[in-house]
Amino acid sequence: MNQYQLSVNAHYRPEILERILRVVRHRGFRVNAMTMGQPAEADAISIEMTVSSLRSVELLSVQLTKLMDVTSVQVK
């Protein structure tokens, strides 16, 4: 299995974490580690996650970018 590091920035909404994790699961990825923080902006959230899968990480990053409250996704 390949392991990938993702950095996701989004507008803070109570349901945003659930939406992100649902996309990760539906695309066949497993979350190995996750850290969440709130930058200086009160309505923003930053999520660092390590995921693994046999699939290409571009499949996941494109789908996460399509979520309404996600502002950016970076693959490290």
N, CA, C and O atoms as a Tripos MOL2 file, in Angstrom:
@<TRIPOS>MOLECULE
protein
  304   303    76     0     0
PROTEIN
NO_CHARGES

@<TRIPOS>ATOM
      1 N           0.8270   -1.1910    0.0000 N.3       1 MET1
      2 CA          0.0000    0.0000    0.0000 C.3       1 MET1
      3 C           0.8650    1.2440    0.0000 C.2       1 MET1
      4 O           1.8940    1.3090    0.6710 O.2       1 MET1
      5 N           0.4280    2.2220   -0.7600 N.am      2 ASN2
      6 CA          1.1300    3.5080   -0.8080 C.3       2 ASN2
      7 C           0.5960    4.4150    0.2930 C.2       2 ASN2
      8 O          -0.5870    4.3700    0.6290 O.2       2 ASN2
      9 N           1.4770    5.2350    0.8480 N.am      3 GLN3
     10 CA          1.0940    6.1580    1.9080 C.3       3 GLN3
     11 C           1.2850    7.5900    1.4140 C.2       3 GLN3
     12 O           2.2880    7.9060    0.7750 O.2       3 GLN3
     13 N           0.3140    8.4490    1.7150 N.am      4 TYR4
     14 CA          0.3260    9.8350    1.2340 C.3       4 TYR4
     15 C           0.0300   10.7870    2.3820 C.2       4 TYR4
     16 O          -0.7000   10.4480    3.3130 O.2       4 TYR4
     17 N           0.6070   11.9880    2.3060 N.am      5 GLN5
     18 CA          0.3420   13.0690    3.2540 C.3       5 GLN5
     19 C          -0.5290   14.1070    2.5520 C.2       5 GLN5
     20 O          -0.2040   14.5470    1.4500 O.2       5 GLN5
     21 N          -1.6230   14.4960    3.1790 N.am      6 LEU6
     22 CA         -2.5180   15.5110    2.6280 C.3       6 LEU6
     23 C          -2.6750   16.6480    3.6140 C.2       6 LEU6
     24 O          -2.6970   16.4400    4.8270 O.2       6 LEU6
     25 N          -2.7830   17.8430    3.0840 N.am      7 SER7
     26 CA         -3.0870   19.0290    3.8720 C.3       7 SER7
     27 C          -4.3580   19.6370    3.3030 C.2       7 SER7
     28 O          -4.3900   20.0430    2.1410 O.2       7 SER7
     29 N          -5.4050   19.7010    4.1160 N.am      8 VAL8
     30 CA         -6.7130   20.1830    3.6700 C.3       8 VAL8
     31 C          -7.0590   21.4340    4.4620 C.2       8 VAL8
     32 O          -7.0240   21.4230    5.6920 O.2       8 VAL8
     33 N          -7.3900   22.5050    3.7660 N.am      9 ASN9
     34 CA         -7.8750   23.7360    4.3880 C.3       9 ASN9
     35 C          -9.3310   23.9210    3.9920 C.2       9 ASN9
     36 O          -9.7110   23.7120    2.8390 O.2       9 ASN9
     37 N         -10.1400   24.3170    4.9690 N.am     10 ALA10
     38 CA        -11.5790   24.4400    4.7020 C.3      10 ALA10
     39 C         -12.1880   25.5000    5.6010 C.2      10 ALA10
     40 O         -11.5880   25.9260    6.5880 O.2      10 ALA10
     41 N         -13.3960   25.9160    5.2350 N.am     11 HIS11
     42 CA        -14.1920   26.7750    6.1070 C.3      11 HIS11
     43 C         -14.7410   25.9010    7.2260 C.2      11 HIS11
     44 O         -15.1760   24.7760    6.9830 O.2      11 HIS11
     45 N         -14.7230   26.4150    8.4490 N.am     12 TYR12
     46 CA        -15.2110   25.6050    9.5550 C.3      12 TYR12
     47 C         -16.7330   25.5060    9.5170 C.2      12 TYR12
     48 O         -17.4440   26.5110    9.5080 O.2      12 TYR12
     49 N         -17.2010   24.2840    9.4980 N.am     13 ARG13
     50 CA        -18.6210   23.9490    9.6300 C.3      13 ARG13
     51 C         -18.6660   22.7180   10.5350 C.2      13 ARG13
     52 O         -17.7390   21.9090   10.5000 O.2      13 ARG13
     53 N         -19.7010   22.5540   11.3310 N.am     14 PRO14
     54 CA        -19.7630   21.3860   12.2150 C.3      14 PRO14
     55 C         -19.6670   20.0540   11.4750 C.2      14 PRO14
     56 O         -19.1870   19.0740   12.0430 O.2      14 PRO14
     57 N         -20.1100   19.9990   10.2270 N.am     15 GLU15
     58 CA        -20.1530   18.7400    9.4760 C.3      15 GLU15
     59 C         -18.9680   18.5300    8.5370 C.2      15 GLU15
     60 O         -18.9200   17.5040    7.8590 O.2      15 GLU15
     61 N         -18.0200   19.4500    8.4670 N.am     16 ILE16
     62 CA        -16.9640   19.3530    7.4570 C.3      16 ILE16
     63 C         -16.0620   18.1390    7.6660 C.2      16 ILE16
     64 O         -15.6680   17.5040    6.6880 O.2      16 ILE16
     65 N         -15.7290   17.8030    8.8910 N.am     17 LEU17
     66 CA        -14.8810   16.6410    9.1420 C.3      17 LEU17
     67 C         -15.5740   15.3560    8.6850 C.2      17 LEU17
     68 O         -14.9420   14.4870    8.0840 O.2      17 LEU17
     69 N         -16.8470   15.2400    8.9640 N.am     18 GLU18
     70 CA        -17.6090   14.0660    8.5260 C.3      18 GLU18
     71 C         -17.6290   13.9510    7.0050 C.2      18 GLU18
     72 O         -17.4840   12.8540    6.4670 O.2      18 GLU18
     73 N         -17.8050   15.0540    6.3200 N.am     19 ARG19
     74 CA        -17.8160   15.0350    4.8500 C.3      19 ARG19
     75 C         -16.4740   14.6090    4.2810 C.2      19 ARG19
     76 O         -16.4170   13.8110    3.3450 O.2      19 ARG19
     77 N         -15.3990   15.1370    4.8390 N.am     20 ILE20
     78 CA        -14.0620   14.7880    4.3630 C.3      20 ILE20
     79 C         -13.7910   13.3060    4.5890 C.2      20 ILE20
     80 O         -13.3120   12.6220    3.6840 O.2      20 ILE20
     81 N         -14.0890   12.8010    5.7800 N.am     21 LEU21
     82 CA        -13.8470   11.3940    6.0790 C.3      21 LEU21
     83 C         -14.7180   10.4680    5.2350 C.2      21 LEU21
     84 O         -14.2870    9.3700    4.8850 O.2      21 LEU21
     85 N         -15.9150   10.8880    4.9090 N.am     22 ARG22
     86 CA        -16.7900   10.0900    4.0400 C.3      22 ARG22
     87 C         -16.1830    9.9500    2.6460 C.2      22 ARG22
     88 O         -16.1980    8.8620    2.0710 O.2      22 ARG22
     89 N         -15.6530   11.0390    2.1030 N.am     23 VAL23
     90 CA        -15.0180   10.9850    0.7810 C.3      23 VAL23
     91 C         -13.7890   10.0860    0.8260 C.2      23 VAL23
     92 O         -13.5680    9.2970   -0.0930 O.2      23 VAL23
     93 N         -12.9920   10.1920    1.8740 N.am     24 VAL24
     94 CA        -11.8000    9.3520    2.0120 C.3      24 VAL24
     95 C         -12.1950    7.8780    2.0090 C.2      24 VAL24
     96 O         -11.5820    7.0720    1.3090 O.2      24 VAL24
     97 N         -13.1950    7.5320    2.7730 N.am     25 ARG25
     98 CA        -13.6340    6.1340    2.8630 C.3      25 ARG25
     99 C         -14.2340    5.6380    1.5530 C.2      25 ARG25
    100 O         -13.9200    4.5340    1.1090 O.2      25 ARG25
    101 N         -15.0980    6.4440    0.9300 N.am     26 HIS26
    102 CA        -15.7570    6.0310   -0.3060 C.3      26 HIS26
    103 C         -14.7740    5.8760   -1.4610 C.2      26 HIS26
    104 O         -15.0470    5.1220   -2.3950 O.2      26 HIS26
    105 N         -13.6500    6.5610   -1.4210 N.am     27 ARG27
    106 CA        -12.6610    6.4550   -2.4860 C.3      27 ARG27
    107 C         -11.6450    5.3430   -2.2260 C.2      27 ARG27
    108 O         -10.7060    5.1670   -3.0020 O.2      27 ARG27
    109 N         -11.8260    4.6000   -1.1450 N.am     28 GLY28
    110 CA        -10.9860    3.4340   -0.8860 C.3      28 GLY28
    111 C          -9.6780    3.7250   -0.1820 C.2      28 GLY28
    112 O          -8.7180    2.9700   -0.3320 O.2      28 GLY28
    113 N          -9.6190    4.7980    0.5790 N.am     29 PHE29
    114 CA         -8.4140    5.1520    1.3230 C.3      29 PHE29
    115 C          -8.6260    4.8910    2.8100 C.2      29 PHE29
    116 O          -9.7520    4.9290    3.3060 O.2      29 PHE29
    117 N          -7.5300    4.6260    3.5110 N.am     30 ARG30
    118 CA         -7.5720    4.4130    4.9480 C.3      30 ARG30
    119 C          -6.8220    5.5510    5.6290 C.2      30 ARG30
    120 O          -5.7140    5.8960    5.2170 O.2      30 ARG30
    121 N          -7.4120    6.1320    6.6640 N.am     31 VAL31
    122 CA         -6.7580    7.1970    7.4210 C.3      31 VAL31
    123 C          -5.8350    6.5550    8.4460 C.2      31 VAL31
    124 O          -6.2880    5.7950    9.3030 O.2      31 VAL31
    125 N          -4.5510    6.8550    8.3620 N.am     32 ASN32
    126 CA         -3.5680    6.3270    9.3040 C.3      32 ASN32
    127 C          -3.3000    7.2960   10.4480 C.2      32 ASN32
    128 O          -3.0810    6.8730   11.5830 O.2      32 ASN32
    129 N          -3.3170    8.5920   10.1540 N.am     33 ALA33
    130 CA         -3.0810    9.6120   11.1740 C.3      33 ALA33
    131 C          -3.7700   10.8990   10.7280 C.2      33 ALA33
    132 O          -3.9000   11.1720    9.5340 O.2      33 ALA33
    133 N          -4.2080   11.6830   11.7140 N.am     34 MET34
    134 CA         -4.8730   12.9370   11.3750 C.3      34 MET34
    135 C          -4.6770   13.9380   12.5100 C.2      34 MET34
    136 O          -4.8070   13.6060   13.6880 O.2      34 MET34
    137 N          -4.3600   15.1730   12.1200 N.am     35 THR35
    138 CA         -4.2210   16.2770   13.0590 C.3      35 THR35
    139 C          -5.0700   17.4200   12.5500 C.2      35 THR35
    140 O          -5.0610   17.7320   11.3590 O.2      35 THR35
    141 N          -5.8030   18.0450   13.4550 N.am     36 MET36
    142 CA         -6.6920   19.1210   13.0500 C.3      36 MET36
    143 C          -6.3870   20.3370   13.9140 C.2      36 MET36
    144 O          -6.1620   20.2150   15.1190 O.2      36 MET36
    145 N          -6.3810   21.5070   13.2890 N.am     37 GLY37
    146 CA         -6.1210   22.7320   14.0200 C.3      37 GLY37
    147 C          -6.9020   23.8890   13.4270 C.2      37 GLY37
    148 O          -7.4440   23.7960   12.3260 O.2      37 GLY37
    149 N          -6.9490   24.9710   14.1710 N.am     38 GLN38
    150 CA         -7.6550   26.1530   13.7060 C.3      38 GLN38
    151 C          -6.6630   27.2990   13.6040 C.2      38 GLN38
    152 O          -6.1300   27.7570   14.6150 O.2      38 GLN38
    153 N          -6.4100   27.7700   12.3640 N.am     39 PRO39
    154 CA         -5.4860   28.8990   12.1940 C.3      39 PRO39
    155 C          -6.0630   30.1880   12.7940 C.2      39 PRO39
    156 O          -7.1020   30.1630   13.4540 O.2      39 PRO39
    157 N          -5.3910   31.2930   12.5620 N.am     40 ALA40
    158 CA         -5.8110   32.5810   13.1250 C.3      40 ALA40
    159 C          -7.2200   32.9770   12.7020 C.2      40 ALA40
    160 O          -7.9290   33.6480   13.4530 O.2      40 ALA40
    161 N          -7.6270   32.5680   11.5080 N.am     41 GLU41
    162 CA         -8.9760   32.8910   11.0500 C.3      41 GLU41
    163 C          -9.9820   32.0390   11.8140 C.2      41 GLU41
    164 O          -9.8200   30.8220   11.9050 O.2      41 GLU41
    165 N         -11.0080   32.6610   12.3590 N.am     42 ALA42
    166 CA        -11.9730   31.9420   13.1950 C.3      42 ALA42
    167 C         -12.8520   30.9850   12.3970 C.2      42 ALA42
    168 O         -13.3500   30.0060   12.9510 O.2      42 ALA42
    169 N         -13.0480   31.2460   11.1220 N.am     43 ASP43
    170 CA        -13.9410   30.3900   10.3430 C.3      43 ASP43
    171 C         -13.1890   29.4010    9.4580 C.2      43 ASP43
    172 O         -13.7660   28.8560    8.5180 O.2      43 ASP43
    173 N         -11.9260   29.1660    9.7400 N.am     44 ALA44
    174 CA        -11.1160   28.2370    8.9340 C.3      44 ALA44
    175 C         -10.6580   27.0610    9.7840 C.2      44 ALA44
    176 O         -10.6040   27.1390   11.0120 O.2      44 ALA44
    177 N         -10.3290   25.9690    9.0990 N.am     45 ILE45
    178 CA         -9.8220   24.7760    9.7680 C.3      45 ILE45
    179 C          -8.7380   24.1640    8.8940 C.2      45 ILE45
    180 O          -8.8270   24.1890    7.6670 O.2      45 ILE45
    181 N          -7.7260   23.6210    9.5290 N.am     46 SER46
    182 CA         -6.6190   23.0020    8.8160 C.3      46 SER46
    183 C          -6.5080   21.5480    9.2680 C.2      46 SER46
    184 O          -6.4430   21.2730   10.4660 O.2      46 SER46
    185 N          -6.4870   20.6170    8.3110 N.am     47 ILE47
    186 CA         -6.4190   19.1890    8.6170 C.3      47 ILE47
    187 C          -5.2160   18.5870    7.9090 C.2      47 ILE47
    188 O          -5.0890   18.6860    6.6880 O.2      47 ILE47
    189 N          -4.3430   17.9710    8.6730 N.am     48 GLU48
    190 CA         -3.1980   17.2360    8.1360 C.3      48 GLU48
    191 C          -3.5220   15.7610    8.3090 C.2      48 GLU48
    192 O          -3.8050   15.3150    9.4210 O.2      48 GLU48
    193 N          -3.4820   15.0030    7.2240 N.am     49 MET49
    194 CA         -3.7940   13.5830    7.3460 C.3      49 MET49
    195 C          -2.8440   12.7220    6.5360 C.2      49 MET49
    196 O          -2.3500   13.1240    5.4830 O.2      49 MET49
    197 N          -2.6040   11.5380    7.0500 N.am     50 THR50
    198 CA         -1.8340   10.5190    6.3540 C.3      50 THR50
    199 C          -2.8070    9.4200    5.9730 C.2      50 THR50
    200 O          -3.4890    8.8580    6.8300 O.2      50 THR50
    201 N          -2.8710    9.1140    4.6790 N.am     51 VAL51
    202 CA         -3.7840    8.0880    4.1830 C.3      51 VAL51
    203 C          -2.9900    7.0380    3.4130 C.2      51 VAL51
    204 O          -1.8800    7.2960    2.9480 O.2      51 VAL51
    205 N          -3.5770    5.8550    3.2860 N.am     52 SER52
    206 CA         -2.9190    4.8100    2.5020 C.3      52 SER52
    207 C          -3.9410    4.1010    1.6250 C.2      52 SER52
    208 O          -5.1100    3.9610    1.9840 O.2      52 SER52
    209 N          -3.4600    3.6530    0.4520 N.am     53 SER53
    210 CA         -4.3000    2.9390   -0.4950 C.3      53 SER53
    211 C          -3.4530    2.4510   -1.6540 C.2      53 SER53
    212 O          -2.3220    2.8960   -1.8450 O.2      53 SER53
    213 N          -4.0070    1.5420   -2.4150 N.am     54 LEU54
    214 CA         -3.3650    1.1160   -3.6510 C.3      54 LEU54
    215 C          -3.7210    2.0630   -4.7880 C.2      54 LEU54
    216 O          -3.0860    2.0320   -5.8420 O.2      54 LEU54
    217 N          -4.7170    2.8930   -4.5850 N.am     55 ARG55
    218 CA         -5.1790    3.8360   -5.6020 C.3      55 ARG55
    219 C          -4.2940    5.0710   -5.6470 C.2      55 ARG55
    220 O          -3.4950    5.3210   -4.7450 O.2      55 ARG55
    221 N          -4.4560    5.8350   -6.7160 N.am     56 SER56
    222 CA         -3.7150    7.0780   -6.8950 C.3      56 SER56
    223 C          -4.2840    8.1610   -5.9830 C.2      56 SER56
    224 O          -5.5010    8.2780   -5.8370 O.2      56 SER56
    225 N          -3.4120    8.9480   -5.3740 N.am     57 VAL57
    226 CA         -3.8530    9.9960   -4.4570 C.3      57 VAL57
    227 C          -4.5640   11.1380   -5.1970 C.2      57 VAL57
    228 O          -5.3340   11.8790   -4.5860 O.2      57 VAL57
    229 N          -4.3170   11.2860   -6.4940 N.am     58 GLU58
    230 CA         -4.9930   12.3370   -7.2620 C.3      58 GLU58
    231 C          -6.5090   12.1180   -7.2770 C.2      58 GLU58
    232 O          -7.2790   13.0780   -7.2870 O.2      58 GLU58
    233 N          -6.9310   10.8520   -7.2790 N.am     59 LEU59
    234 CA         -8.3570   10.5440   -7.2150 C.3      59 LEU59
    235 C          -8.9780   11.1500   -5.9680 C.2      59 LEU59
    236 O         -10.0600   11.7330   -6.0320 O.2      59 LEU59
    237 N          -8.3090   11.0160   -4.8480 N.am     60 LEU60
    238 CA         -8.8200   11.5530   -3.5880 C.3      60 LEU60
    239 C          -8.7400   13.0750   -3.5500 C.2      60 LEU60
    240 O          -9.7000   13.7290   -3.1430 O.2      60 LEU60
    241 N          -7.6260   13.6430   -3.9610 N.am     61 SER61
    242 CA         -7.4640   15.0980   -3.8650 C.3      61 SER61
    243 C          -8.4640   15.8430   -4.7470 C.2      61 SER61
    244 O          -8.9640   16.8970   -4.3550 O.2      61 SER61
    245 N          -8.7600   15.3120   -5.9240 N.am     62 VAL62
    246 CA         -9.7500   15.9520   -6.8010 C.3      62 VAL62
    247 C         -11.1330   15.9120   -6.1640 C.2      62 VAL62
    248 O         -11.8730   16.8940   -6.2130 O.2      62 VAL62
    249 N         -11.4800   14.7790   -5.5670 N.am     63 GLN63
    250 CA        -12.7990   14.6620   -4.9430 C.3      63 GLN63
    251 C         -12.9230   15.5550   -3.7110 C.2      63 GLN63
    252 O         -13.9860   16.1290   -3.4750 O.2      63 GLN63
    253 N         -11.8700   15.6800   -2.9330 N.am     64 LEU64
    254 CA        -11.9150   16.5580   -1.7670 C.3      64 LEU64
    255 C         -12.0490   18.0170   -2.1780 C.2      64 LEU64
    256 O         -12.7460   18.7870   -1.5170 O.2      64 LEU64
    257 N         -11.3890   18.3990   -3.2580 N.am     65 THR65
    258 CA        -11.4730   19.7760   -3.7480 C.3      65 THR65
    259 C         -12.8920   20.1420   -4.1470 C.2      65 THR65
    260 O         -13.2780   21.3080   -4.0700 O.2      65 THR65
    261 N         -13.6710   19.1570   -4.5730 N.am     66 LYS66
    262 CA        -15.0480   19.4010   -5.0050 C.3      66 LYS66
    263 C         -16.0150   19.6550   -3.8480 C.2      66 LYS66
    264 O         -17.1250   20.1360   -4.0700 O.2      66 LYS66
    265 N         -15.6120   19.3410   -2.6300 N.am     67 LEU67
    266 CA        -16.4840   19.5850   -1.4850 C.3      67 LEU67
    267 C         -16.7050   21.0860   -1.3140 C.2      67 LEU67
    268 O         -15.7970   21.8870   -1.5320 O.2      67 LEU67
    269 N         -17.9050   21.4480   -0.9280 N.am     68 MET68
    270 CA        -18.3280   22.8450   -0.9050 C.3      68 MET68
    271 C         -17.4610   23.7390   -0.0100 C.2      68 MET68
    272 O         -17.1050   24.8400   -0.4280 O.2      68 MET68
    273 N         -17.1190   23.3130    1.1760 N.am     69 ASP69
    274 CA        -16.4090   24.1700    2.1170 C.3      69 ASP69
    275 C         -14.8890   24.0230    2.0870 C.2      69 ASP69
    276 O         -14.1900   24.7280    2.8150 O.2      69 ASP69
    277 N         -14.3660   23.1150    1.2550 N.am     70 VAL70
    278 CA        -12.9180   22.9170    1.1540 C.3      70 VAL70
    279 C         -12.3190   24.0100    0.2700 C.2      70 VAL70
    280 O         -12.7650   24.2280   -0.8570 O.2      70 VAL70
    281 N         -11.3030   24.6920    0.7970 N.am     71 THR71
    282 CA        -10.6770   25.7790    0.0350 C.3      71 THR71
    283 C          -9.4210   25.3320   -0.7010 C.2      71 THR71
    284 O          -9.1230   25.8450   -1.7790 O.2      71 THR71
    285 N          -8.6700   24.3700   -0.1260 N.am     72 SER72
    286 CA         -7.4870   23.8680   -0.8150 C.3      72 SER72
    287 C          -7.0920   22.4870   -0.3010 C.2      72 SER72
    288 O          -7.3420   22.1360    0.8520 O.2      72 SER72
    289 N          -6.4670   21.7130   -1.1930 N.am     73 VAL73
    290 CA         -5.9490   20.3870   -0.8510 C.3      73 VAL73
    291 C          -4.5430   20.3060   -1.4350 C.2      73 VAL73
    292 O          -4.3460   20.5510   -2.6250 O.2      73 VAL73
    293 N          -3.5680   19.9620   -0.5990 N.am     74 GLN74
    294 CA         -2.1870   19.8060   -1.0490 C.3      74 GLN74
    295 C          -1.7240   18.4000   -0.7250 C.2      74 GLN74
    296 O          -1.9470   17.8960    0.3760 O.2      74 GLN74
    297 N          -1.0780   17.7720   -1.6950 N.am     75 VAL75
    298 CA         -0.4660   16.4620   -1.4880 C.3      75 VAL75
    299 C           1.0110   16.6950   -1.2360 C.2      75 VAL75
    300 O           1.6870   17.3380   -2.0380 O.2      75 VAL75
    301 N           1.5080   16.1830   -0.1400 N.am     76 LYS76
    302 CA          2.9210   16.3950    0.2330 C.3      76 LYS76
    303 C           3.7320   15.1550   -0.0590 C.2      76 LYS76
    304 O           4.9380   15.1350    0.1840 O.2      76 LYS76
@<TRIPOS>BOND
     1     1     2 1
     2     2     3 1
     3     3     4 2
     4     3     5 am
     5     5     6 1
     6     6     7 1
     7     7     8 2
     8     7     9 am
     9     9    10 1
    10    10    11 1
    11    11    12 2
    12    11    13 am
    13    13    14 1
    14    14    15 1
    15    15    16 2
    16    15    17 am
    17    17    18 1
    18    18    19 1
    19    19    20 2
    20    19    21 am
    21    21    22 1
    22    22    23 1
    23    23    24 2
    24    23    25 am
    25    25    26 1
    26    26    27 1
    27    27    28 2
    28    27    29 am
    29    29    30 1
    30    30    31 1
    31    31    32 2
    32    31    33 am
    33    33    34 1
    34    34    35 1
    35    35    36 2
    36    35    37 am
    37    37    38 1
    38    38    39 1
    39    39    40 2
    40    39    41 am
    41    41    42 1
    42    42    43 1
    43    43    44 2
    44    43    45 am
    45    45    46 1
    46    46    47 1
    47    47    48 2
    48    47    49 am
    49    49    50 1
    50    50    51 1
    51    51    52 2
    52    51    53 am
    53    53    54 1
    54    54    55 1
    55    55    56 2
    56    55    57 am
    57    57    58 1
    58    58    59 1
    59    59    60 2
    60    59    61 am
    61    61    62 1
    62    62    63 1
    63    63    64 2
    64    63    65 am
    65    65    66 1
    66    66    67 1
    67    67    68 2
    68    67    69 am
    69    69    70 1
    70    70    71 1
    71    71    72 2
    72    71    73 am
    73    73    74 1
    74    74    75 1
    75    75    76 2
    76    75    77 am
    77    77    78 1
    78    78    79 1
    79    79    80 2
    80    79    81 am
    81    81    82 1
    82    82    83 1
    83    83    84 2
    84    83    85 am
    85    85    86 1
    86    86    87 1
    87    87    88 2
    88    87    89 am
    89    89    90 1
    90    90    91 1
    91    91    92 2
    92    91    93 am
    93    93    94 1
    94    94    95 1
    95    95    96 2
    96    95    97 am
    97    97    98 1
    98    98    99 1
    99    99   100 2
   100    99   101 am
   101   101   102 1
   102   102   103 1
   103   103   104 2
   104   103   105 am
   105   105   106 1
   106   106   107 1
   107   107   108 2
   108   107   109 am
   109   109   110 1
   110   110   111 1
   111   111   112 2
   112   111   113 am
   113   113   114 1
   114   114   115 1
   115   115   116 2
   116   115   117 am
   117   117   118 1
   118   118   119 1
   119   119   120 2
   120   119   121 am
   121   121   122 1
   122   122   123 1
   123   123   124 2
   124   123   125 am
   125   125   126 1
   126   126   127 1
   127   127   128 2
   128   127   129 am
   129   129   130 1
   130   130   131 1
   131   131   132 2
   132   131   133 am
   133   133   134 1
   134   134   135 1
   135   135   136 2
   136   135   137 am
   137   137   138 1
   138   138   139 1
   139   139   140 2
   140   139   141 am
   141   141   142 1
   142   142   143 1
   143   143   144 2
   144   143   145 am
   145   145   146 1
   146   146   147 1
   147   147   148 2
   148   147   149 am
   149   149   150 1
   150   150   151 1
   151   151   152 2
   152   151   153 am
   153   153   154 1
   154   154   155 1
   155   155   156 2
   156   155   157 am
   157   157   158 1
   158   158   159 1
   159   159   160 2
   160   159   161 am
   161   161   162 1
   162   162   163 1
   163   163   164 2
   164   163   165 am
   165   165   166 1
   166   166   167 1
   167   167   168 2
   168   167   169 am
   169   169   170 1
   170   170   171 1
   171   171   172 2
   172   171   173 am
   173   173   174 1
   174   174   175 1
   175   175   176 2
   176   175   177 am
   177   177   178 1
   178   178   179 1
   179   179   180 2
   180   179   181 am
   181   181   182 1
   182   182   183 1
   183   183   184 2
   184   183   185 am
   185   185   186 1
   186   186   187 1
   187   187   188 2
   188   187   189 am
   189   189   190 1
   190   190   191 1
   191   191   192 2
   192   191   193 am
   193   193   194 1
   194   194   195 1
   195   195   196 2
   196   195   197 am
   197   197   198 1
   198   198   199 1
   199   199   200 2
   200   199   201 am
   201   201   202 1
   202   202   203 1
   203   203   204 2
   204   203   205 am
   205   205   206 1
   206   206   207 1
   207   207   208 2
   208   207   209 am
   209   209   210 1
   210   210   211 1
   211   211   212 2
   212   211   213 am
   213   213   214 1
   214   214   215 1
   215   215   216 2
   216   215   217 am
   217   217   218 1
   218   218   219 1
   219   219   220 2
   220   219   221 am
   221   221   222 1
   222   222   223 1
   223   223   224 2
   224   223   225 am
   225   225   226 1
   226   226   227 1
   227   227   228 2
   228   227   229 am
   229   229   230 1
   230   230   231 1
   231   231   232 2
   232   231   233 am
   233   233   234 1
   234   234   235 1
   235   235   236 2
   236   235   237 am
   237   237   238 1
   238   238   239 1
   239   239   240 2
   240   239   241 am
   241   241   242 1
   242   242   243 1
   243   243   244 2
   244   243   245 am
   245   245   246 1
   246   246   247 1
   247   247   248 2
   248   247   249 am
   249   249   250 1
   250   250   251 1
   251   251   252 2
   252   251   253 am
   253   253   254 1
   254   254   255 1
   255   255   256 2
   256   255   257 am
   257   257   258 1
   258   258   259 1
   259   259   260 2
   260   259   261 am
   261   261   262 1
   262   262   263 1
   263   263   264 2
   264   263   265 am
   265   265   266 1
   266   266   267 1
   267   267   268 2
   268   267   269 am
   269   269   270 1
   270   270   271 1
   271   271   272 2
   272   271   273 am
   273   273   274 1
   274   274   275 1
   275   275   276 2
   276   275   277 am
   277   277   278 1
   278   278   279 1
   279   279   280 2
   280   279   281 am
   281   281   282 1
   282   282   283 1
   283   283   284 2
   284   283   285 am
   285   285   286 1
   286   286   287 1
   287   287   288 2
   288   287   289 am
   289   289   290 1
   290   290   291 1
   291   291   292 2
   292   291   293 am
   293   293   294 1
   294   294   295 1
   295   295   296 2
   296   295   297 am
   297   297   298 1
   298   298   299 1
   299   299   300 2
   300   299   301 am
   301   301   302 1
   302   302   303 1
   303   303   304 2
@<TRIPOS>SUBSTRUCTURE
     1 MET1         2 RESIDUE 1 A MET
     2 ASN2         6 RESIDUE 1 A ASN
     3 GLN3        10 RESIDUE 1 A GLN
     4 TYR4        14 RESIDUE 1 A TYR
     5 GLN5        18 RESIDUE 1 A GLN
     6 LEU6        22 RESIDUE 1 A LEU
     7 SER7        26 RESIDUE 1 A SER
     8 VAL8        30 RESIDUE 1 A VAL
     9 ASN9        34 RESIDUE 1 A ASN
    10 ALA10       38 RESIDUE 1 A ALA
    11 HIS11       42 RESIDUE 1 A HIS
    12 TYR12       46 RESIDUE 1 A TYR
    13 ARG13       50 RESIDUE 1 A ARG
    14 PRO14       54 RESIDUE 1 A PRO
    15 GLU15       58 RESIDUE 1 A GLU
    16 ILE16       62 RESIDUE 1 A ILE
    17 LEU17       66 RESIDUE 1 A LEU
    18 GLU18       70 RESIDUE 1 A GLU
    19 ARG19       74 RESIDUE 1 A ARG
    20 ILE20       78 RESIDUE 1 A ILE
    21 LEU21       82 RESIDUE 1 A LEU
    22 ARG22       86 RESIDUE 1 A ARG
    23 VAL23       90 RESIDUE 1 A VAL
    24 VAL24       94 RESIDUE 1 A VAL
    25 ARG25       98 RESIDUE 1 A ARG
    26 HIS26      102 RESIDUE 1 A HIS
    27 ARG27      106 RESIDUE 1 A ARG
    28 GLY28      110 RESIDUE 1 A GLY
    29 PHE29      114 RESIDUE 1 A PHE
    30 ARG30      118 RESIDUE 1 A ARG
    31 VAL31      122 RESIDUE 1 A VAL
    32 ASN32      126 RESIDUE 1 A ASN
    33 ALA33      130 RESIDUE 1 A ALA
    34 MET34      134 RESIDUE 1 A MET
    35 THR35      138 RESIDUE 1 A THR
    36 MET36      142 RESIDUE 1 A MET
    37 GLY37      146 RESIDUE 1 A GLY
    38 GLN38      150 RESIDUE 1 A GLN
    39 PRO39      154 RESIDUE 1 A PRO
    40 ALA40      158 RESIDUE 1 A ALA
    41 GLU41      162 RESIDUE 1 A GLU
    42 ALA42      166 RESIDUE 1 A ALA
    43 ASP43      170 RESIDUE 1 A ASP
    44 ALA44      174 RESIDUE 1 A ALA
    45 ILE45      178 RESIDUE 1 A ILE
    46 SER46      182 RESIDUE 1 A SER
    47 ILE47      186 RESIDUE 1 A ILE
    48 GLU48      190 RESIDUE 1 A GLU
    49 MET49      194 RESIDUE 1 A MET
    50 THR50      198 RESIDUE 1 A THR
    51 VAL51      202 RESIDUE 1 A VAL
    52 SER52      206 RESIDUE 1 A SER
    53 SER53      210 RESIDUE 1 A SER
    54 LEU54      214 RESIDUE 1 A LEU
    55 ARG55      218 RESIDUE 1 A ARG
    56 SER56      222 RESIDUE 1 A SER
    57 VAL57      226 RESIDUE 1 A VAL
    58 GLU58      230 RESIDUE 1 A GLU
    59 LEU59      234 RESIDUE 1 A LEU
    60 LEU60      238 RESIDUE 1 A LEU
    61 SER61      242 RESIDUE 1 A SER
    62 VAL62      246 RESIDUE 1 A VAL
    63 GLN63      250 RESIDUE 1 A GLN
    64 LEU64      254 RESIDUE 1 A LEU
    65 THR65      258 RESIDUE 1 A THR
    66 LYS66      262 RESIDUE 1 A LYS
    67 LEU67      266 RESIDUE 1 A LEU
    68 MET68      270 RESIDUE 1 A MET
    69 ASP69      274 RESIDUE 1 A ASP
    70 VAL70      278 RESIDUE 1 A VAL
    71 THR71      282 RESIDUE 1 A THR
    72 SER72      286 RESIDUE 1 A SER
    73 VAL73      290 RESIDUE 1 A VAL
    74 GLN74      294 RESIDUE 1 A GLN
    75 VAL75      298 RESIDUE 1 A VAL
    76 LYS76      302 RESIDUE 1 A LYS
